[in-house]
Structures are given as C-alpha cells and as structure tokens.
C-alpha cells in the first residue's frame, strides 16, 4: 500500500507554503520517493517564477550575443586570406579554391599574372564597420615581382609600400570550394572585392621558385629561377 507523508518545513518566509513529502510502500525503505512541493499561491512559487524568467531572459540575451560575436570579424577574414597568400597556398588551383570561400562572389584564379613578393612586416587594420558592411586596410612592403617565366623584377622605389583597401559584407551567401555560389547556415564576413593581384611571402617565394626550377625542363626557366633565387636570398640575410 502506497502512503504519503507530508511535512511543512518552512512555516514562514519566502519558502512558506512549501512541503517536503515522501511516498513509500509501508515500511519498505527502498520504495521511498522524496518530493519538494509548493502550493500555487506561496511566495516561493512566485519567487521561482521570477528567477526562471530572469534566467530565461539572460539565456536569450547571451544566445543573441553569441550569435553575433561567434562570427569572424572582418579583419579576421582578411588575415586568413593573407596568411594563405603569404604561405604560398594561392599558387595552386586547390589553394585558390579553398581561399574562394572567403569571398562573396566567385573569384577566378589569376593565371599568368606577376606574383608580388610581400615583406614580413605587413599589417591589417579595420577602418570602419557599419551593419553588414566593413572595410579593412592592408599595408605591405613590396620586395619585387616574379613573372610566369620566373624572372625577378625590383619594385619601383616610389611604390615599395602599398596600401590596399578591402570591402567586406556579412552574409550567408558565398563561394564554395568548387567555385559555385553557395549558401551557409550562418552569416560570415566575406570579401567583396575580386582579387586582382597574387601575393606571396619571401620564404614561400624561395620555396616556390626552387620547386618550379627543379621541375623545369627548359634551360631559360632554370636560368631565370637561379638568378631570382640569388636576389631573393639577399633579403633573407
């Protein structure tokens, strides 16, 4: 036979009207089922409701804040793209496709364009952000260029320090690794400008030219590469 014992343990105060109850089957201790209950009109119920409402409001607020701050910043998107470029990842079709997800629109690979060698002291700075739009400035030192024949050309003294502005948009529409337009579940900061120049860092440039030279079969390319490597290594001293 199931019985219930009910005892008021808070006769007054905020928890007045709350009881400690227990259901049990006779003297069977293992059947004991303790409960903590409050009358509907008790102050404790009202207090619990207030606390629950406050917790719910805080949870919604934090969730909304998390949805905003979890998105990469405009500067982070540019930093990611620059890191790929400096490391030489944009010199291959596969690397270019991977970088394509950082853009709002499909961006064709720049075949045959000169590669700009960037100094290690480059910097990025977010200049403004307004709603779903932002601008990030990239400042870098140009160490020279490499053409498709691996010929090196020195930078113009007047243009060694370059400033490039990037427009970004917060959107869930972007480019897939296959180069097609796609839509993601959450909005991300994506680059709106098409990339018109190829960048590479000094260390990656040495590796890139060395690999092309070793694979080349014509004497001219090998000669150009060797001369270029001598000039690039001067920057490493």
Order of alpha helices (4+ residues) and beta strands (2+ residues): beta-beta-beta-alpha-alpha-alpha-beta-beta-beta-beta-beta-beta-beta-alpha-alpha
